[in-house]
Amino acid sequence: MRRKLRNSVQCCCAAVGAVLILACQQQRTTATGADPGGVYALVSVDGKSLPATVSHENADLQVRSGTFSINANGTCSSKITMVPPSGTEVTCEVNATYTKDGSKLKMQWKGAGRTVGTIDGRTFIMENEGMVFVYKR
């Protein structure tokens, strides 16, 4: 049972990592558009207000809360609290570097792939693994 719980938590953290991307190397920030820096709170996943139950790789996850922090030094991070199928709440945090191109944030996630997000005023929207994450500052 302990192994199954650990595997569920690892799977969920890996899913969030893939969904929210992590950074490998520092990249410079392009100085175009407004400063996106700050902390954004997750308000919805796939159009569902939090807490939201979403399916990922044939498993239902309840996303309870999350933040996305954008730093002026070209780094960003995501922190998500969720309940995987095991029923035990977990918090996963992932890190990335980014470059800014107009309203687009191009992120390279540590240990994972790349994602592009869009900043529209006080809203940050990111799509990954077929899910849309909406954050508000």
N, C-alpha and C positions, 0 to 999 in steps of 0.2 A: 504494500500500500504506500509506504514511504517513497519507493522508487517511482510509482505511478504519479504521486503528487509532485515529486521533483521533476519528472518528465513533463507534466502538464505546465508547471511554472516555467520551465526552460522553453517549452514550445510557445507559451504565451509571450514571454519576453523576447524570444526570437521573432515572433510575428510582429510585435510592436516595434522591434528594432528594424525589421524589414519595412514595416509600414511607416515608420517615422525617421528612418535613415540616420547614419552615424558618420563622423568625419575622420579622415586619415591625415591629411596634411594641411597646414595653414595656407589659405589663399587670400589675396588682397581683395578688399571691398571696392567696387566701382562706385565712384561718387556721382551717381545720377539719381534724381528724384529725391523724395523726402526721406529723412532718417527713419528706418524701420525699427530701430532699437527699442527694446522694452520687453515686458512680460505680457504674453497673451494667454487668456484663459480659454480652454477648450469648451465650446458651447454645444457642438453637435458633431455626430459621426453619421455619415450617409443620410443626412437630413433628419436624424432623430436627436431630439434634445437629450442631454444627460440627466440621469443615467440612461445609457442606451445599450441595448443588447444587439450585437452584430455577429455575423458569422464569418469566420476566417478558417480556411482549410478544414471544413466540415466540423468545426467546433464553435459553440456559442460562447461569446465573451461579453460580460457586462462591463462597459466602460463607465466608471463612476466619476472620474475627474481627470484633468490634465492641464499642463501649462507648456507653452513654447516660448523660450527666451532667446531673443536676438541681441547679440552683443556687438558693439561698435568695432571690435577687433577682428571681425570676420568669422566668429564662432557662434554657434547656436546649440540649443539643447532642448530635448523634449522629455517630459516626465508625465507618465500616465499611470493612474491607479485603476485596476480592473479586478474582476473576479472571473477566473478561468473555470472550466468544468469541474475542477477539484472542489470549488466552493471556498477556497482560501484566498482572501484579498492579497494582491501583490502590487508592488509599485516598480515600474521599470523606467530607467532613465538612460537616454542615448544622446550622443554628442556628434556634432558635424562642424565642418567649415562651410562657408558660403561665399559666393560672389553675387553681387547685385547688378542687375541689368534692367534699368527702368523700374517697373513695378514687380519684376520677377526676382525671386531669390533662388539661386541654383545651389543646392546643397550636396555635399559629398559626405556620407555618413561613415563613421569609423567602424570598420569591420563589415560594411554593407555597401549598398549601391548609392545611386544618385536620385535626387528628387527635385522637382521644381515647384515652388510655391508662389502665390500671388498676393501682394499687399494692395489692399483697396481701402484707403483711409485708415481706420482703426481695426480693420479685419484682415486676418491672414488665413488663406485657404490653401490646403495642400491635398493632393490626391496621390495615393500610393496603394498598390496591391488591390486596386479596384474600389477603394474606400475613399470618401471625401471627408476631411477633417476641417472644421471651421473654428477659428479662434478669434476672440475679441480682446482688444487692448483697453 
